[in-house]
Amino acid sequence: MTAALPGDPPGGRRAYAIWGIGVSVYFVAVIFRTSLGVAGLDAADRFHVNASALSTFSILQLLVYAGMQIPVGLLVDRLGTKKVLTIGVVLFTAGQLGFAFSPTYGMALASRALLGCGDAMTFISVLRLGTRWFPARRGPLIAQLAGLAGMAGNLVSTLVLSRLLHGVGWEAAFAGSAAAGAVVLVLLVLFLKDHPEGHEPQPVPHHGAAYVRRQIAAAWREPGTRLGLWVHFTTQFPAMVFLLLWGLPFLVEAQGLSRATAGELLTLVVLSNMAFGLVYGQLVARHHGARLPLALGTVGATALLWAATLGYPGDHAPMWLLIVLCVVLGACGPASMLGFDFARPANPPERQGTASGITNMGGFVASMTTLFAIGVLLDATGDDYAVAFSAVFVLQALGVSQILRLRGLAARRERERLVASRVETVHVPA
């Protein structure tokens, strides 16, 4: 286990309380982000659009999210967590409310873009909050717990919002859910603090564009940052694409399941994600070398199960195979969190937000690309899901090749930093 470093935050009950407010913001953001996943077929009927146009909702949302990651990382480093989270809550709540009452496809697209912009400000802020309030040795577990809270938000959208949608209708369901944004905004403004007393970060001089370029360039030069990006890229997107949009249509239209059964399988992905998150967090906290085997193992298992499902010789894959697929997809989210465990030790505290932003772009760029590819292939092949979902393998192959290319260099730099920190600790006067 990693020893406490000089200046480490103490953690404790107050840390969990403050961090919990930030996590509650992320929880609500994920509810809003994934709300379209249970409303995809309803959205197609409401706005009279085909598969490609339907996928544009999620693509635009993720495009905005991914494009905002580096700017948000810089903002977090400069302004602190509270200000960035406050802006984020206002934006994603306005986006969810706008989506509820959008009369046209164009206005609905604009609302999802606004939601994506606010959503982009949440996760990096929560990661930064964790590093400010908890000791460094707790970092992997705290990050996985944050991801766990996000999946709980996904569970709420799958179980609760889907029922509201078919119970009270489109406008009431989406507008009612937007009230959660107002609640977390009040908690955030009244109680959240960027850091514990006595642990204020060192002031960093800011010089406009030159500072921005230096921050990005310095973070990118670290092999750990680039490896973190590609780990996030390769592991996150299969489950993200499944939960965000295409899982329900695939299970209903390609596998012949009822909406209720398909919803239960989506719920299984979320529950599996939560279970894997706890396991992965504990493993990496105790055995730092487990990061890469866990990431690559998750990618391999995901590819194998998708190949078995899409290539099954019958008209529909058997239920047991779909269940195993959904359980394995649940490991994708926790595996993507391992990307931050490569980027975090590679960068100093004043660059954590920027490095996290670069890492977090990976999975969302991959998800956006796959969402678009699946939509286009479905329209081009007459809804042949086996062909459309084969796009997953292309991106996995690209990501794995980059991980293997960077792993040796990143490991060598990490060992050098560890040796240097031990030497400095020995020479620090008592």
C-alpha positions as CSV (number, residue, x, y, z in Angstrom):
1,M,0.0,0.0,0.0
2,T,1.3,3.5,-0.8
3,A,2.5,5.5,2.1
4,A,1.0,8.9,2.9
5,L,2.8,11.7,1.3
6,P,3.7,15.0,3.0
7,G,0.8,17.4,2.5
8,D,-1.7,14.7,1.8
9,P,-5.3,15.7,2.6
10,P,-6.6,13.8,5.7
11,G,-9.9,12.4,4.3
12,G,-12.4,11.5,7.0
13,R,-16.1,12.2,7.5
14,R,-16.1,15.8,6.4
15,A,-14.2,14.8,3.2
16,Y,-16.9,12.2,2.4
17,A,-19.7,14.8,3.1
18,I,-18.2,17.4,0.8
19,W,-17.2,14.9,-1.9
20,G,-20.7,13.4,-1.7
21,I,-22.2,16.8,-2.8
22,G,-20.0,16.8,-5.8
23,V,-20.9,13.1,-6.5
24,S,-24.6,13.9,-6.3
25,V,-24.1,16.5,-9.1
26,Y,-22.5,13.9,-11.2
27,F,-25.2,11.4,-10.3
28,V,-27.9,13.8,-11.6
29,A,-25.8,14.6,-14.7
30,V,-25.7,10.9,-15.6
31,I,-29.5,10.5,-15.2
32,F,-29.9,13.3,-17.7
33,R,-27.1,12.0,-20.0
34,T,-28.6,8.5,-20.2
35,S,-32.2,9.5,-20.3
36,L,-32.3,9.2,-24.1
37,G,-31.2,5.6,-23.8
38,V,-34.6,4.5,-22.5
39,A,-36.4,7.0,-24.8
40,G,-34.7,6.2,-28.1
41,L,-37.7,4.6,-29.8
42,D,-40.1,7.2,-28.3
43,A,-37.8,10.0,-29.6
44,A,-37.8,8.5,-33.1
45,D,-41.6,8.5,-33.1
46,R,-41.9,12.0,-31.5
47,F,-39.6,13.7,-33.9
48,H,-40.2,11.4,-36.9
49,V,-36.6,10.5,-37.6
50,N,-34.6,7.5,-38.8
51,A,-31.8,5.7,-37.2
52,S,-29.1,8.0,-38.4
53,A,-31.0,11.1,-37.2
54,L,-31.7,9.4,-33.9
55,S,-28.1,8.7,-33.3
56,T,-27.3,12.4,-34.0
57,F,-28.9,13.2,-30.6
58,S,-26.3,11.2,-28.7
59,I,-23.4,12.0,-31.2
60,L,-23.9,15.7,-30.8
61,Q,-24.2,15.4,-27.0
62,L,-21.0,13.4,-26.9
63,L,-19.3,15.7,-29.4
64,V,-19.9,18.6,-27.1
65,Y,-18.9,16.6,-24.1
66,A,-15.6,15.4,-25.7
67,G,-14.8,18.8,-27.1
68,M,-15.2,20.4,-23.7
69,Q,-12.9,18.1,-21.8
70,I,-9.7,20.0,-22.2
71,P,-11.3,23.4,-21.7
72,V,-13.1,22.1,-18.6
73,G,-9.8,20.6,-17.3
74,L,-8.2,24.0,-17.7
75,L,-11.1,25.7,-16.0
76,V,-11.0,23.4,-13.0
77,D,-7.3,24.0,-12.6
78,R,-7.8,27.7,-12.8
79,L,-11.2,28.4,-11.1
80,G,-11.7,25.4,-8.8
81,T,-14.3,22.8,-8.5
82,K,-17.2,24.8,-7.0
83,K,-17.5,27.4,-9.8
84,V,-17.2,24.9,-12.6
85,L,-19.7,22.5,-11.1
86,T,-22.2,25.4,-10.6
87,I,-22.0,26.4,-14.2
88,G,-22.4,22.7,-15.2
89,V,-25.5,22.2,-13.2
90,V,-27.2,25.3,-14.6
91,L,-26.4,24.2,-18.2
92,F,-27.4,20.5,-17.9
93,T,-30.6,21.3,-16.1
94,A,-31.6,23.9,-18.8
95,G,-30.8,21.3,-21.4
96,Q,-33.0,18.6,-19.8
97,L,-35.8,21.1,-19.4
98,G,-35.5,22.3,-23.0
99,F,-35.5,18.7,-24.3
100,A,-38.8,18.1,-22.4
101,F,-40.6,20.9,-24.4
102,S,-38.8,20.9,-27.7
103,P,-41.4,20.9,-30.5
104,T,-39.0,20.2,-33.3
105,Y,-36.0,18.0,-34.0
106,G,-33.7,21.0,-34.3
107,M,-34.6,22.4,-30.9
108,A,-34.2,19.0,-29.3
109,L,-30.7,18.8,-30.8
110,A,-29.8,22.2,-29.3
111,S,-31.1,21.1,-25.9
112,R,-29.0,17.9,-26.0
113,A,-26.0,19.9,-26.9
114,L,-26.6,22.3,-23.9
115,L,-27.0,19.2,-21.7
116,G,-23.7,17.8,-23.0
117,C,-21.9,21.0,-22.3
118,G,-23.1,21.0,-18.6
119,D,-22.5,17.3,-18.2
120,A,-18.9,17.8,-19.4
121,M,-18.1,19.9,-16.4
122,T,-19.1,17.3,-13.8
123,F,-16.8,14.3,-13.8
124,I,-13.5,16.0,-14.0
125,S,-14.6,18.4,-11.2
126,V,-15.5,15.4,-9.0
127,L,-12.1,13.7,-9.7
128,R,-10.4,17.0,-8.8
129,L,-12.5,17.2,-5.6
130,G,-11.4,13.7,-4.6
131,T,-7.7,14.5,-5.0
132,R,-8.2,17.7,-2.9
133,W,-10.0,16.0,0.0
134,F,-8.5,12.4,0.2
135,P,-5.0,11.0,0.5
136,A,-3.3,10.0,-2.7
137,R,-3.4,6.3,-1.8
138,R,-7.2,6.4,-1.8
139,G,-7.3,7.8,-5.4
140,P,-8.1,4.6,-7.3
141,L,-10.9,3.7,-4.9
142,I,-12.4,7.2,-4.8
143,A,-12.4,7.4,-8.6
144,Q,-14.2,4.1,-8.9
145,L,-16.7,5.1,-6.2
146,A,-17.4,8.3,-8.3
147,G,-18.0,6.1,-11.3
148,L,-20.2,3.9,-9.2
149,A,-22.4,6.9,-8.4
150,G,-22.6,7.6,-12.1
151,M,-23.9,4.1,-12.8
152,A,-26.4,4.6,-10.0
153,G,-27.7,7.5,-12.0
154,N,-27.9,5.3,-15.1
155,L,-29.9,2.8,-13.0
156,V,-32.3,5.5,-12.1
157,S,-32.9,6.5,-15.7
158,T,-33.3,2.9,-16.7
159,L,-35.8,2.0,-13.9
160,V,-37.5,5.2,-12.9
161,L,-37.4,7.5,-15.9
162,S,-38.5,4.8,-18.3
163,R,-41.6,4.1,-16.2
164,L,-42.3,7.8,-15.9
165,L,-42.0,8.2,-19.6
166,H,-44.7,5.6,-20.3
167,G,-46.7,6.6,-17.3
168,V,-47.0,10.4,-17.4
169,G,-45.7,11.1,-20.9
170,W,-42.7,12.7,-22.5
171,E,-43.0,16.3,-21.2
172,A,-43.9,15.5,-17.6
173,A,-41.1,12.8,-17.3
174,F,-38.3,15.0,-18.7
175,A,-39.4,18.2,-17.0
176,G,-40.0,16.5,-13.7
177,S,-36.5,15.0,-13.8
178,A,-35.1,18.4,-14.3
179,A,-36.1,19.3,-10.7
180,A,-33.2,17.2,-9.5
181,G,-30.8,19.7,-11.0
182,A,-32.3,22.5,-8.9
183,V,-31.9,20.4,-5.7
184,V,-28.2,19.6,-6.3
185,L,-27.6,23.3,-7.2
186,V,-28.8,24.4,-3.8
187,L,-26.6,21.8,-2.0
188,L,-23.6,22.8,-4.1
189,V,-23.9,26.6,-3.6
190,L,-24.5,26.2,0.2
191,F,-22.1,23.5,1.3
192,L,-19.4,22.6,-1.2
193,K,-15.8,23.7,-0.6
194,D,-12.9,23.2,-3.0
195,H,-10.4,21.9,-0.5
196,P,-9.9,21.4,3.3
197,E,-8.4,24.2,5.4
198,G,-4.6,24.2,5.3
199,H,-4.5,22.3,2.0
200,E,-4.9,25.3,-0.4
201,P,-3.2,24.6,-3.8
202,Q,-0.2,26.7,-4.7
203,P,-1.2,29.7,-6.8
204,V,-0.3,29.2,-10.4
205,P,0.3,32.2,-12.6
206,H,-2.0,32.4,-15.6
207,H,-1.0,34.1,-18.8
208,G,-3.8,33.6,-21.2
209,A,-3.2,31.4,-24.3
210,A,0.4,30.8,-23.5
211,Y,-0.5,29.2,-20.1
212,V,-3.2,27.1,-21.8
213,R,-0.7,25.8,-24.4
214,R,1.8,25.0,-21.7
215,Q,-0.7,23.1,-19.6
216,I,-1.9,21.0,-22.5
217,A,1.5,20.4,-23.9
218,A,3.0,19.4,-20.6
219,A,0.2,17.0,-19.8
220,W,0.3,15.5,-23.3
221,R,4.1,14.9,-23.2
222,E,3.6,12.5,-20.3
223,P,3.2,8.9,-21.6
224,G,0.9,8.2,-18.7
225,T,-1.6,10.8,-19.9
226,R,-1.6,9.4,-23.4
227,L,-1.8,5.8,-22.1
228,G,-4.7,6.9,-19.9
229,L,-6.5,8.3,-22.9
230,W,-6.2,5.1,-24.9
231,V,-7.2,2.9,-22.0
232,H,-10.3,5.1,-21.6
233,F,-10.9,5.1,-25.3
234,T,-10.7,1.3,-25.7
235,T,-12.7,0.2,-22.6
236,Q,-15.6,2.6,-22.2
237,F,-17.4,2.8,-25.5
238,P,-19.0,-0.6,-25.9
239,A,-21.1,-0.2,-22.8
240,M,-21.6,3.5,-23.3
241,V,-23.0,2.9,-26.8
242,F,-25.2,0.1,-25.5
243,L,-26.7,2.0,-22.6
244,L,-26.8,5.5,-24.2
245,L,-28.8,4.6,-27.3
246,W,-28.5,1.3,-29.2
247,G,-28.9,-1.4,-26.5
248,L,-32.7,-1.2,-26.3
249,P,-33.3,-1.2,-30.1
250,F,-30.8,-4.1,-30.5
251,L,-32.5,-6.2,-27.9
252,V,-36.0,-5.4,-29.1
253,E,-35.7,-5.3,-32.8
254,A,-32.7,-7.7,-33.4
255,Q,-33.2,-10.1,-30.6
256,G,-37.0,-10.1,-30.4
257,L,-37.3,-9.3,-26.7
258,S,-40.1,-7.2,-25.1
259,R,-39.3,-3.8,-23.9
260,A,-39.6,-5.0,-20.3
261,T,-37.1,-7.8,-20.8
262,A,-34.8,-5.5,-22.7
263,G,-35.0,-3.0,-19.8
264,E,-34.1,-5.7,-17.3
265,L,-31.0,-6.5,-19.3
266,L,-30.0,-2.9,-19.5
267,T,-30.4,-2.8,-15.7
268,L,-28.2,-5.8,-15.4
269,V,-25.4,-3.9,-17.2
270,V,-25.7,-1.1,-14.7
271,L,-25.7,-3.5,-11.7
272,S,-22.8,-5.4,-13.1
273,N,-20.9,-2.1,-13.6
274,M,-21.5,-1.2,-9.9
275,A,-20.2,-4.6,-8.7
276,F,-17.1,-4.5,-11.0
277,G,-16.4,-0.9,-9.9
278,L,-16.0,-2.0,-6.3
279,V,-13.8,-5.0,-7.2
280,Y,-11.6,-3.0,-9.6
281,G,-11.2,-0.1,-7.2
282,Q,-10.0,-2.4,-4.4
283,L,-7.7,-4.4,-6.6
284,V,-5.9,-1.4,-8.0
285,A,-5.6,0.3,-4.6
286,R,-3.8,-2.8,-3.3
287,H,-2.0,-3.9,-6.5
288,H,-1.0,-1.0,-8.7
289,G,0.3,-3.4,-11.3
290,A,-3.2,-4.8,-11.9
291,R,-4.2,-1.8,-14.0
292,L,-3.2,-2.9,-17.4
293,P,-4.1,-6.6,-17.1
294,L,-7.6,-5.6,-15.9
295,A,-8.0,-3.1,-18.8
296,L,-6.8,-5.5,-21.5
297,G,-8.7,-8.4,-20.0
298,T,-11.9,-6.4,-20.1
299,V,-11.4,-5.5,-23.7
300,G,-10.7,-9.1,-24.7
301,A,-13.8,-10.4,-22.8
302,T,-16.0,-7.8,-24.4
303,A,-14.8,-8.5,-27.9
304,L,-15.3,-12.3,-27.4
305,L,-18.9,-11.9,-26.1
306,W,-19.8,-9.5,-28.8
307,A,-18.4,-11.8,-31.5
308,A,-20.4,-14.8,-30.0
309,T,-23.6,-12.8,-29.8
310,L,-23.4,-11.2,-33.3
311,G,-22.2,-14.4,-34.9
312,Y,-24.7,-16.8,-33.2
313,P,-26.1,-19.1,-36.0
314,G,-29.8,-18.9,-35.0
315,D,-32.2,-16.0,-35.6
316,H,-31.7,-14.8,-32.0
317,A,-28.9,-15.3,-29.5
318,P,-30.1,-17.4,-26.5
319,M,-31.0,-15.5,-23.3
320,W,-28.0,-17.0,-21.4
321,L,-25.6,-15.5,-23.9
322,L,-27.3,-12.1,-23.7
323,I,-27.1,-12.2,-19.9
324,V,-23.4,-13.0,-20.0
325,L,-22.8,-10.2,-22.6
326,C,-24.6,-7.7,-20.3
327,V,-22.6,-8.8,-17.3
328,V,-19.3,-8.4,-19.2
329,L,-20.4,-5.0,-20.6
330,G,-20.8,-3.9,-17.0
331,A,-17.0,-4.2,-16.6
332,C,-16.4,-1.5,-19.3
333,G,-17.1,1.5,-17.1
334,P,-14.8,0.4,-14.2
335,A,-12.1,-0.5,-16.7
336,S,-12.3,2.9,-18.3
337,M,-11.6,4.5,-14.8
338,L,-8.2,2.8,-14.9
339,G,-7.2,5.4,-17.5
340,F,-7.2,8.0,-14.8
341,D,-4.9,5.8,-12.6
342,F,-2.3,6.1,-15.4
343,A,-2.7,9.9,-15.9
344,R,-3.0,10.9,-12.2
345,P,0.5,9.9,-11.1
346,A,2.0,11.2,-14.3
347,N,1.0,14.8,-13.6
348,P,1.5,17.3,-10.7
349,P,-1.5,18.6,-8.7
350,E,-1.7,21.9,-10.7
351,R,-2.2,19.9,-13.9
352,Q,-4.6,17.2,-12.7
353,G,-7.7,18.8,-14.3
354,T,-6.0,19.2,-17.7
355,A,-4.7,15.6,-17.7
356,S,-8.0,14.2,-16.6
357,G,-9.7,16.2,-19.4
358,I,-7.4,14.7,-22.0
359,T,-8.0,11.2,-20.6
360,N,-11.7,11.6,-20.4
361,M,-11.9,12.6,-24.1
362,G,-10.9,9.0,-25.1
363,G,-14.0,7.0,-24.3
364,F,-16.4,9.7,-25.5
365,V,-14.6,10.2,-28.8
366,A,-14.8,6.4,-29.3
367,S,-18.5,6.3,-28.2
368,M,-19.4,9.2,-30.5
369,T,-17.6,7.5,-33.5
370,T,-19.3,4.2,-32.8
371,L,-22.8,5.7,-32.3
372,F,-22.5,7.4,-35.7
373,A,-21.1,4.3,-37.4
374,I,-23.9,2.1,-36.1
375,G,-26.6,4.5,-37.2
376,V,-25.1,4.8,-40.7
377,L,-24.6,1.1,-41.1
378,L,-28.1,0.3,-39.9
379,D,-29.6,2.6,-42.5
380,A,-27.3,1.3,-45.2
381,T,-27.9,-2.4,-44.5
382,G,-31.6,-2.3,-43.7
383,D,-31.2,-2.7,-39.9
384,D,-28.6,-5.4,-40.0
385,Y,-27.4,-5.2,-36.4
386,A,-24.7,-7.8,-36.8
387,V,-22.9,-5.7,-39.5
388,A,-23.6,-2.4,-37.7
389,F,-22.2,-3.5,-34.3
390,S,-19.1,-4.9,-35.9
391,A,-17.8,-1.3,-35.7
392,V,-17.0,-2.1,-32.1
393,F,-14.1,-4.4,-33.1
394,V,-12.5,-1.8,-35.3
395,L,-12.2,0.7,-32.5
396,Q,-11.1,-1.9,-30.0
397,A,-8.2,-3.0,-32.3
398,L,-7.1,0.6,-32.8
399,G,-7.1,1.2,-29.0
400,V,-5.3,-2.0,-28.1
401,S,-2.5,-1.2,-30.6
402,Q,-2.0,2.2,-29.0
403,I,-2.0,0.8,-25.4
404,L,0.6,-1.8,-26.3
405,R,2.7,0.9,-28.0
406,L,2.7,3.2,-24.9
407,R,2.7,0.8,-22.0
408,G,6.5,0.3,-21.8
409,L,7.3,4.0,-21.9
410,A,4.7,4.9,-19.4
411,A,5.8,2.2,-17.0
412,R,9.4,3.4,-17.2
413,R,8.5,7.0,-16.5
414,E,6.4,6.0,-13.6
415,R,9.3,4.0,-12.0
416,E,11.6,7.0,-12.5
417,R,9.2,9.3,-10.7
418,L,8.8,6.8,-7.9
419,V,12.6,6.6,-7.4
420,A,12.9,10.3,-7.5
421,S,10.1,10.9,-4.9
422,R,11.8,8.3,-2.5
423,V,15.1,10.1,-2.9
424,E,13.5,13.5,-2.1
425,T,11.7,12.0,0.9
426,V,15.0,10.7,2.3
427,H,16.6,14.1,2.0
428,V,13.8,16.1,3.5
429,P,15.0,17.3,7.0
430,A,13.0,16.2,10.0
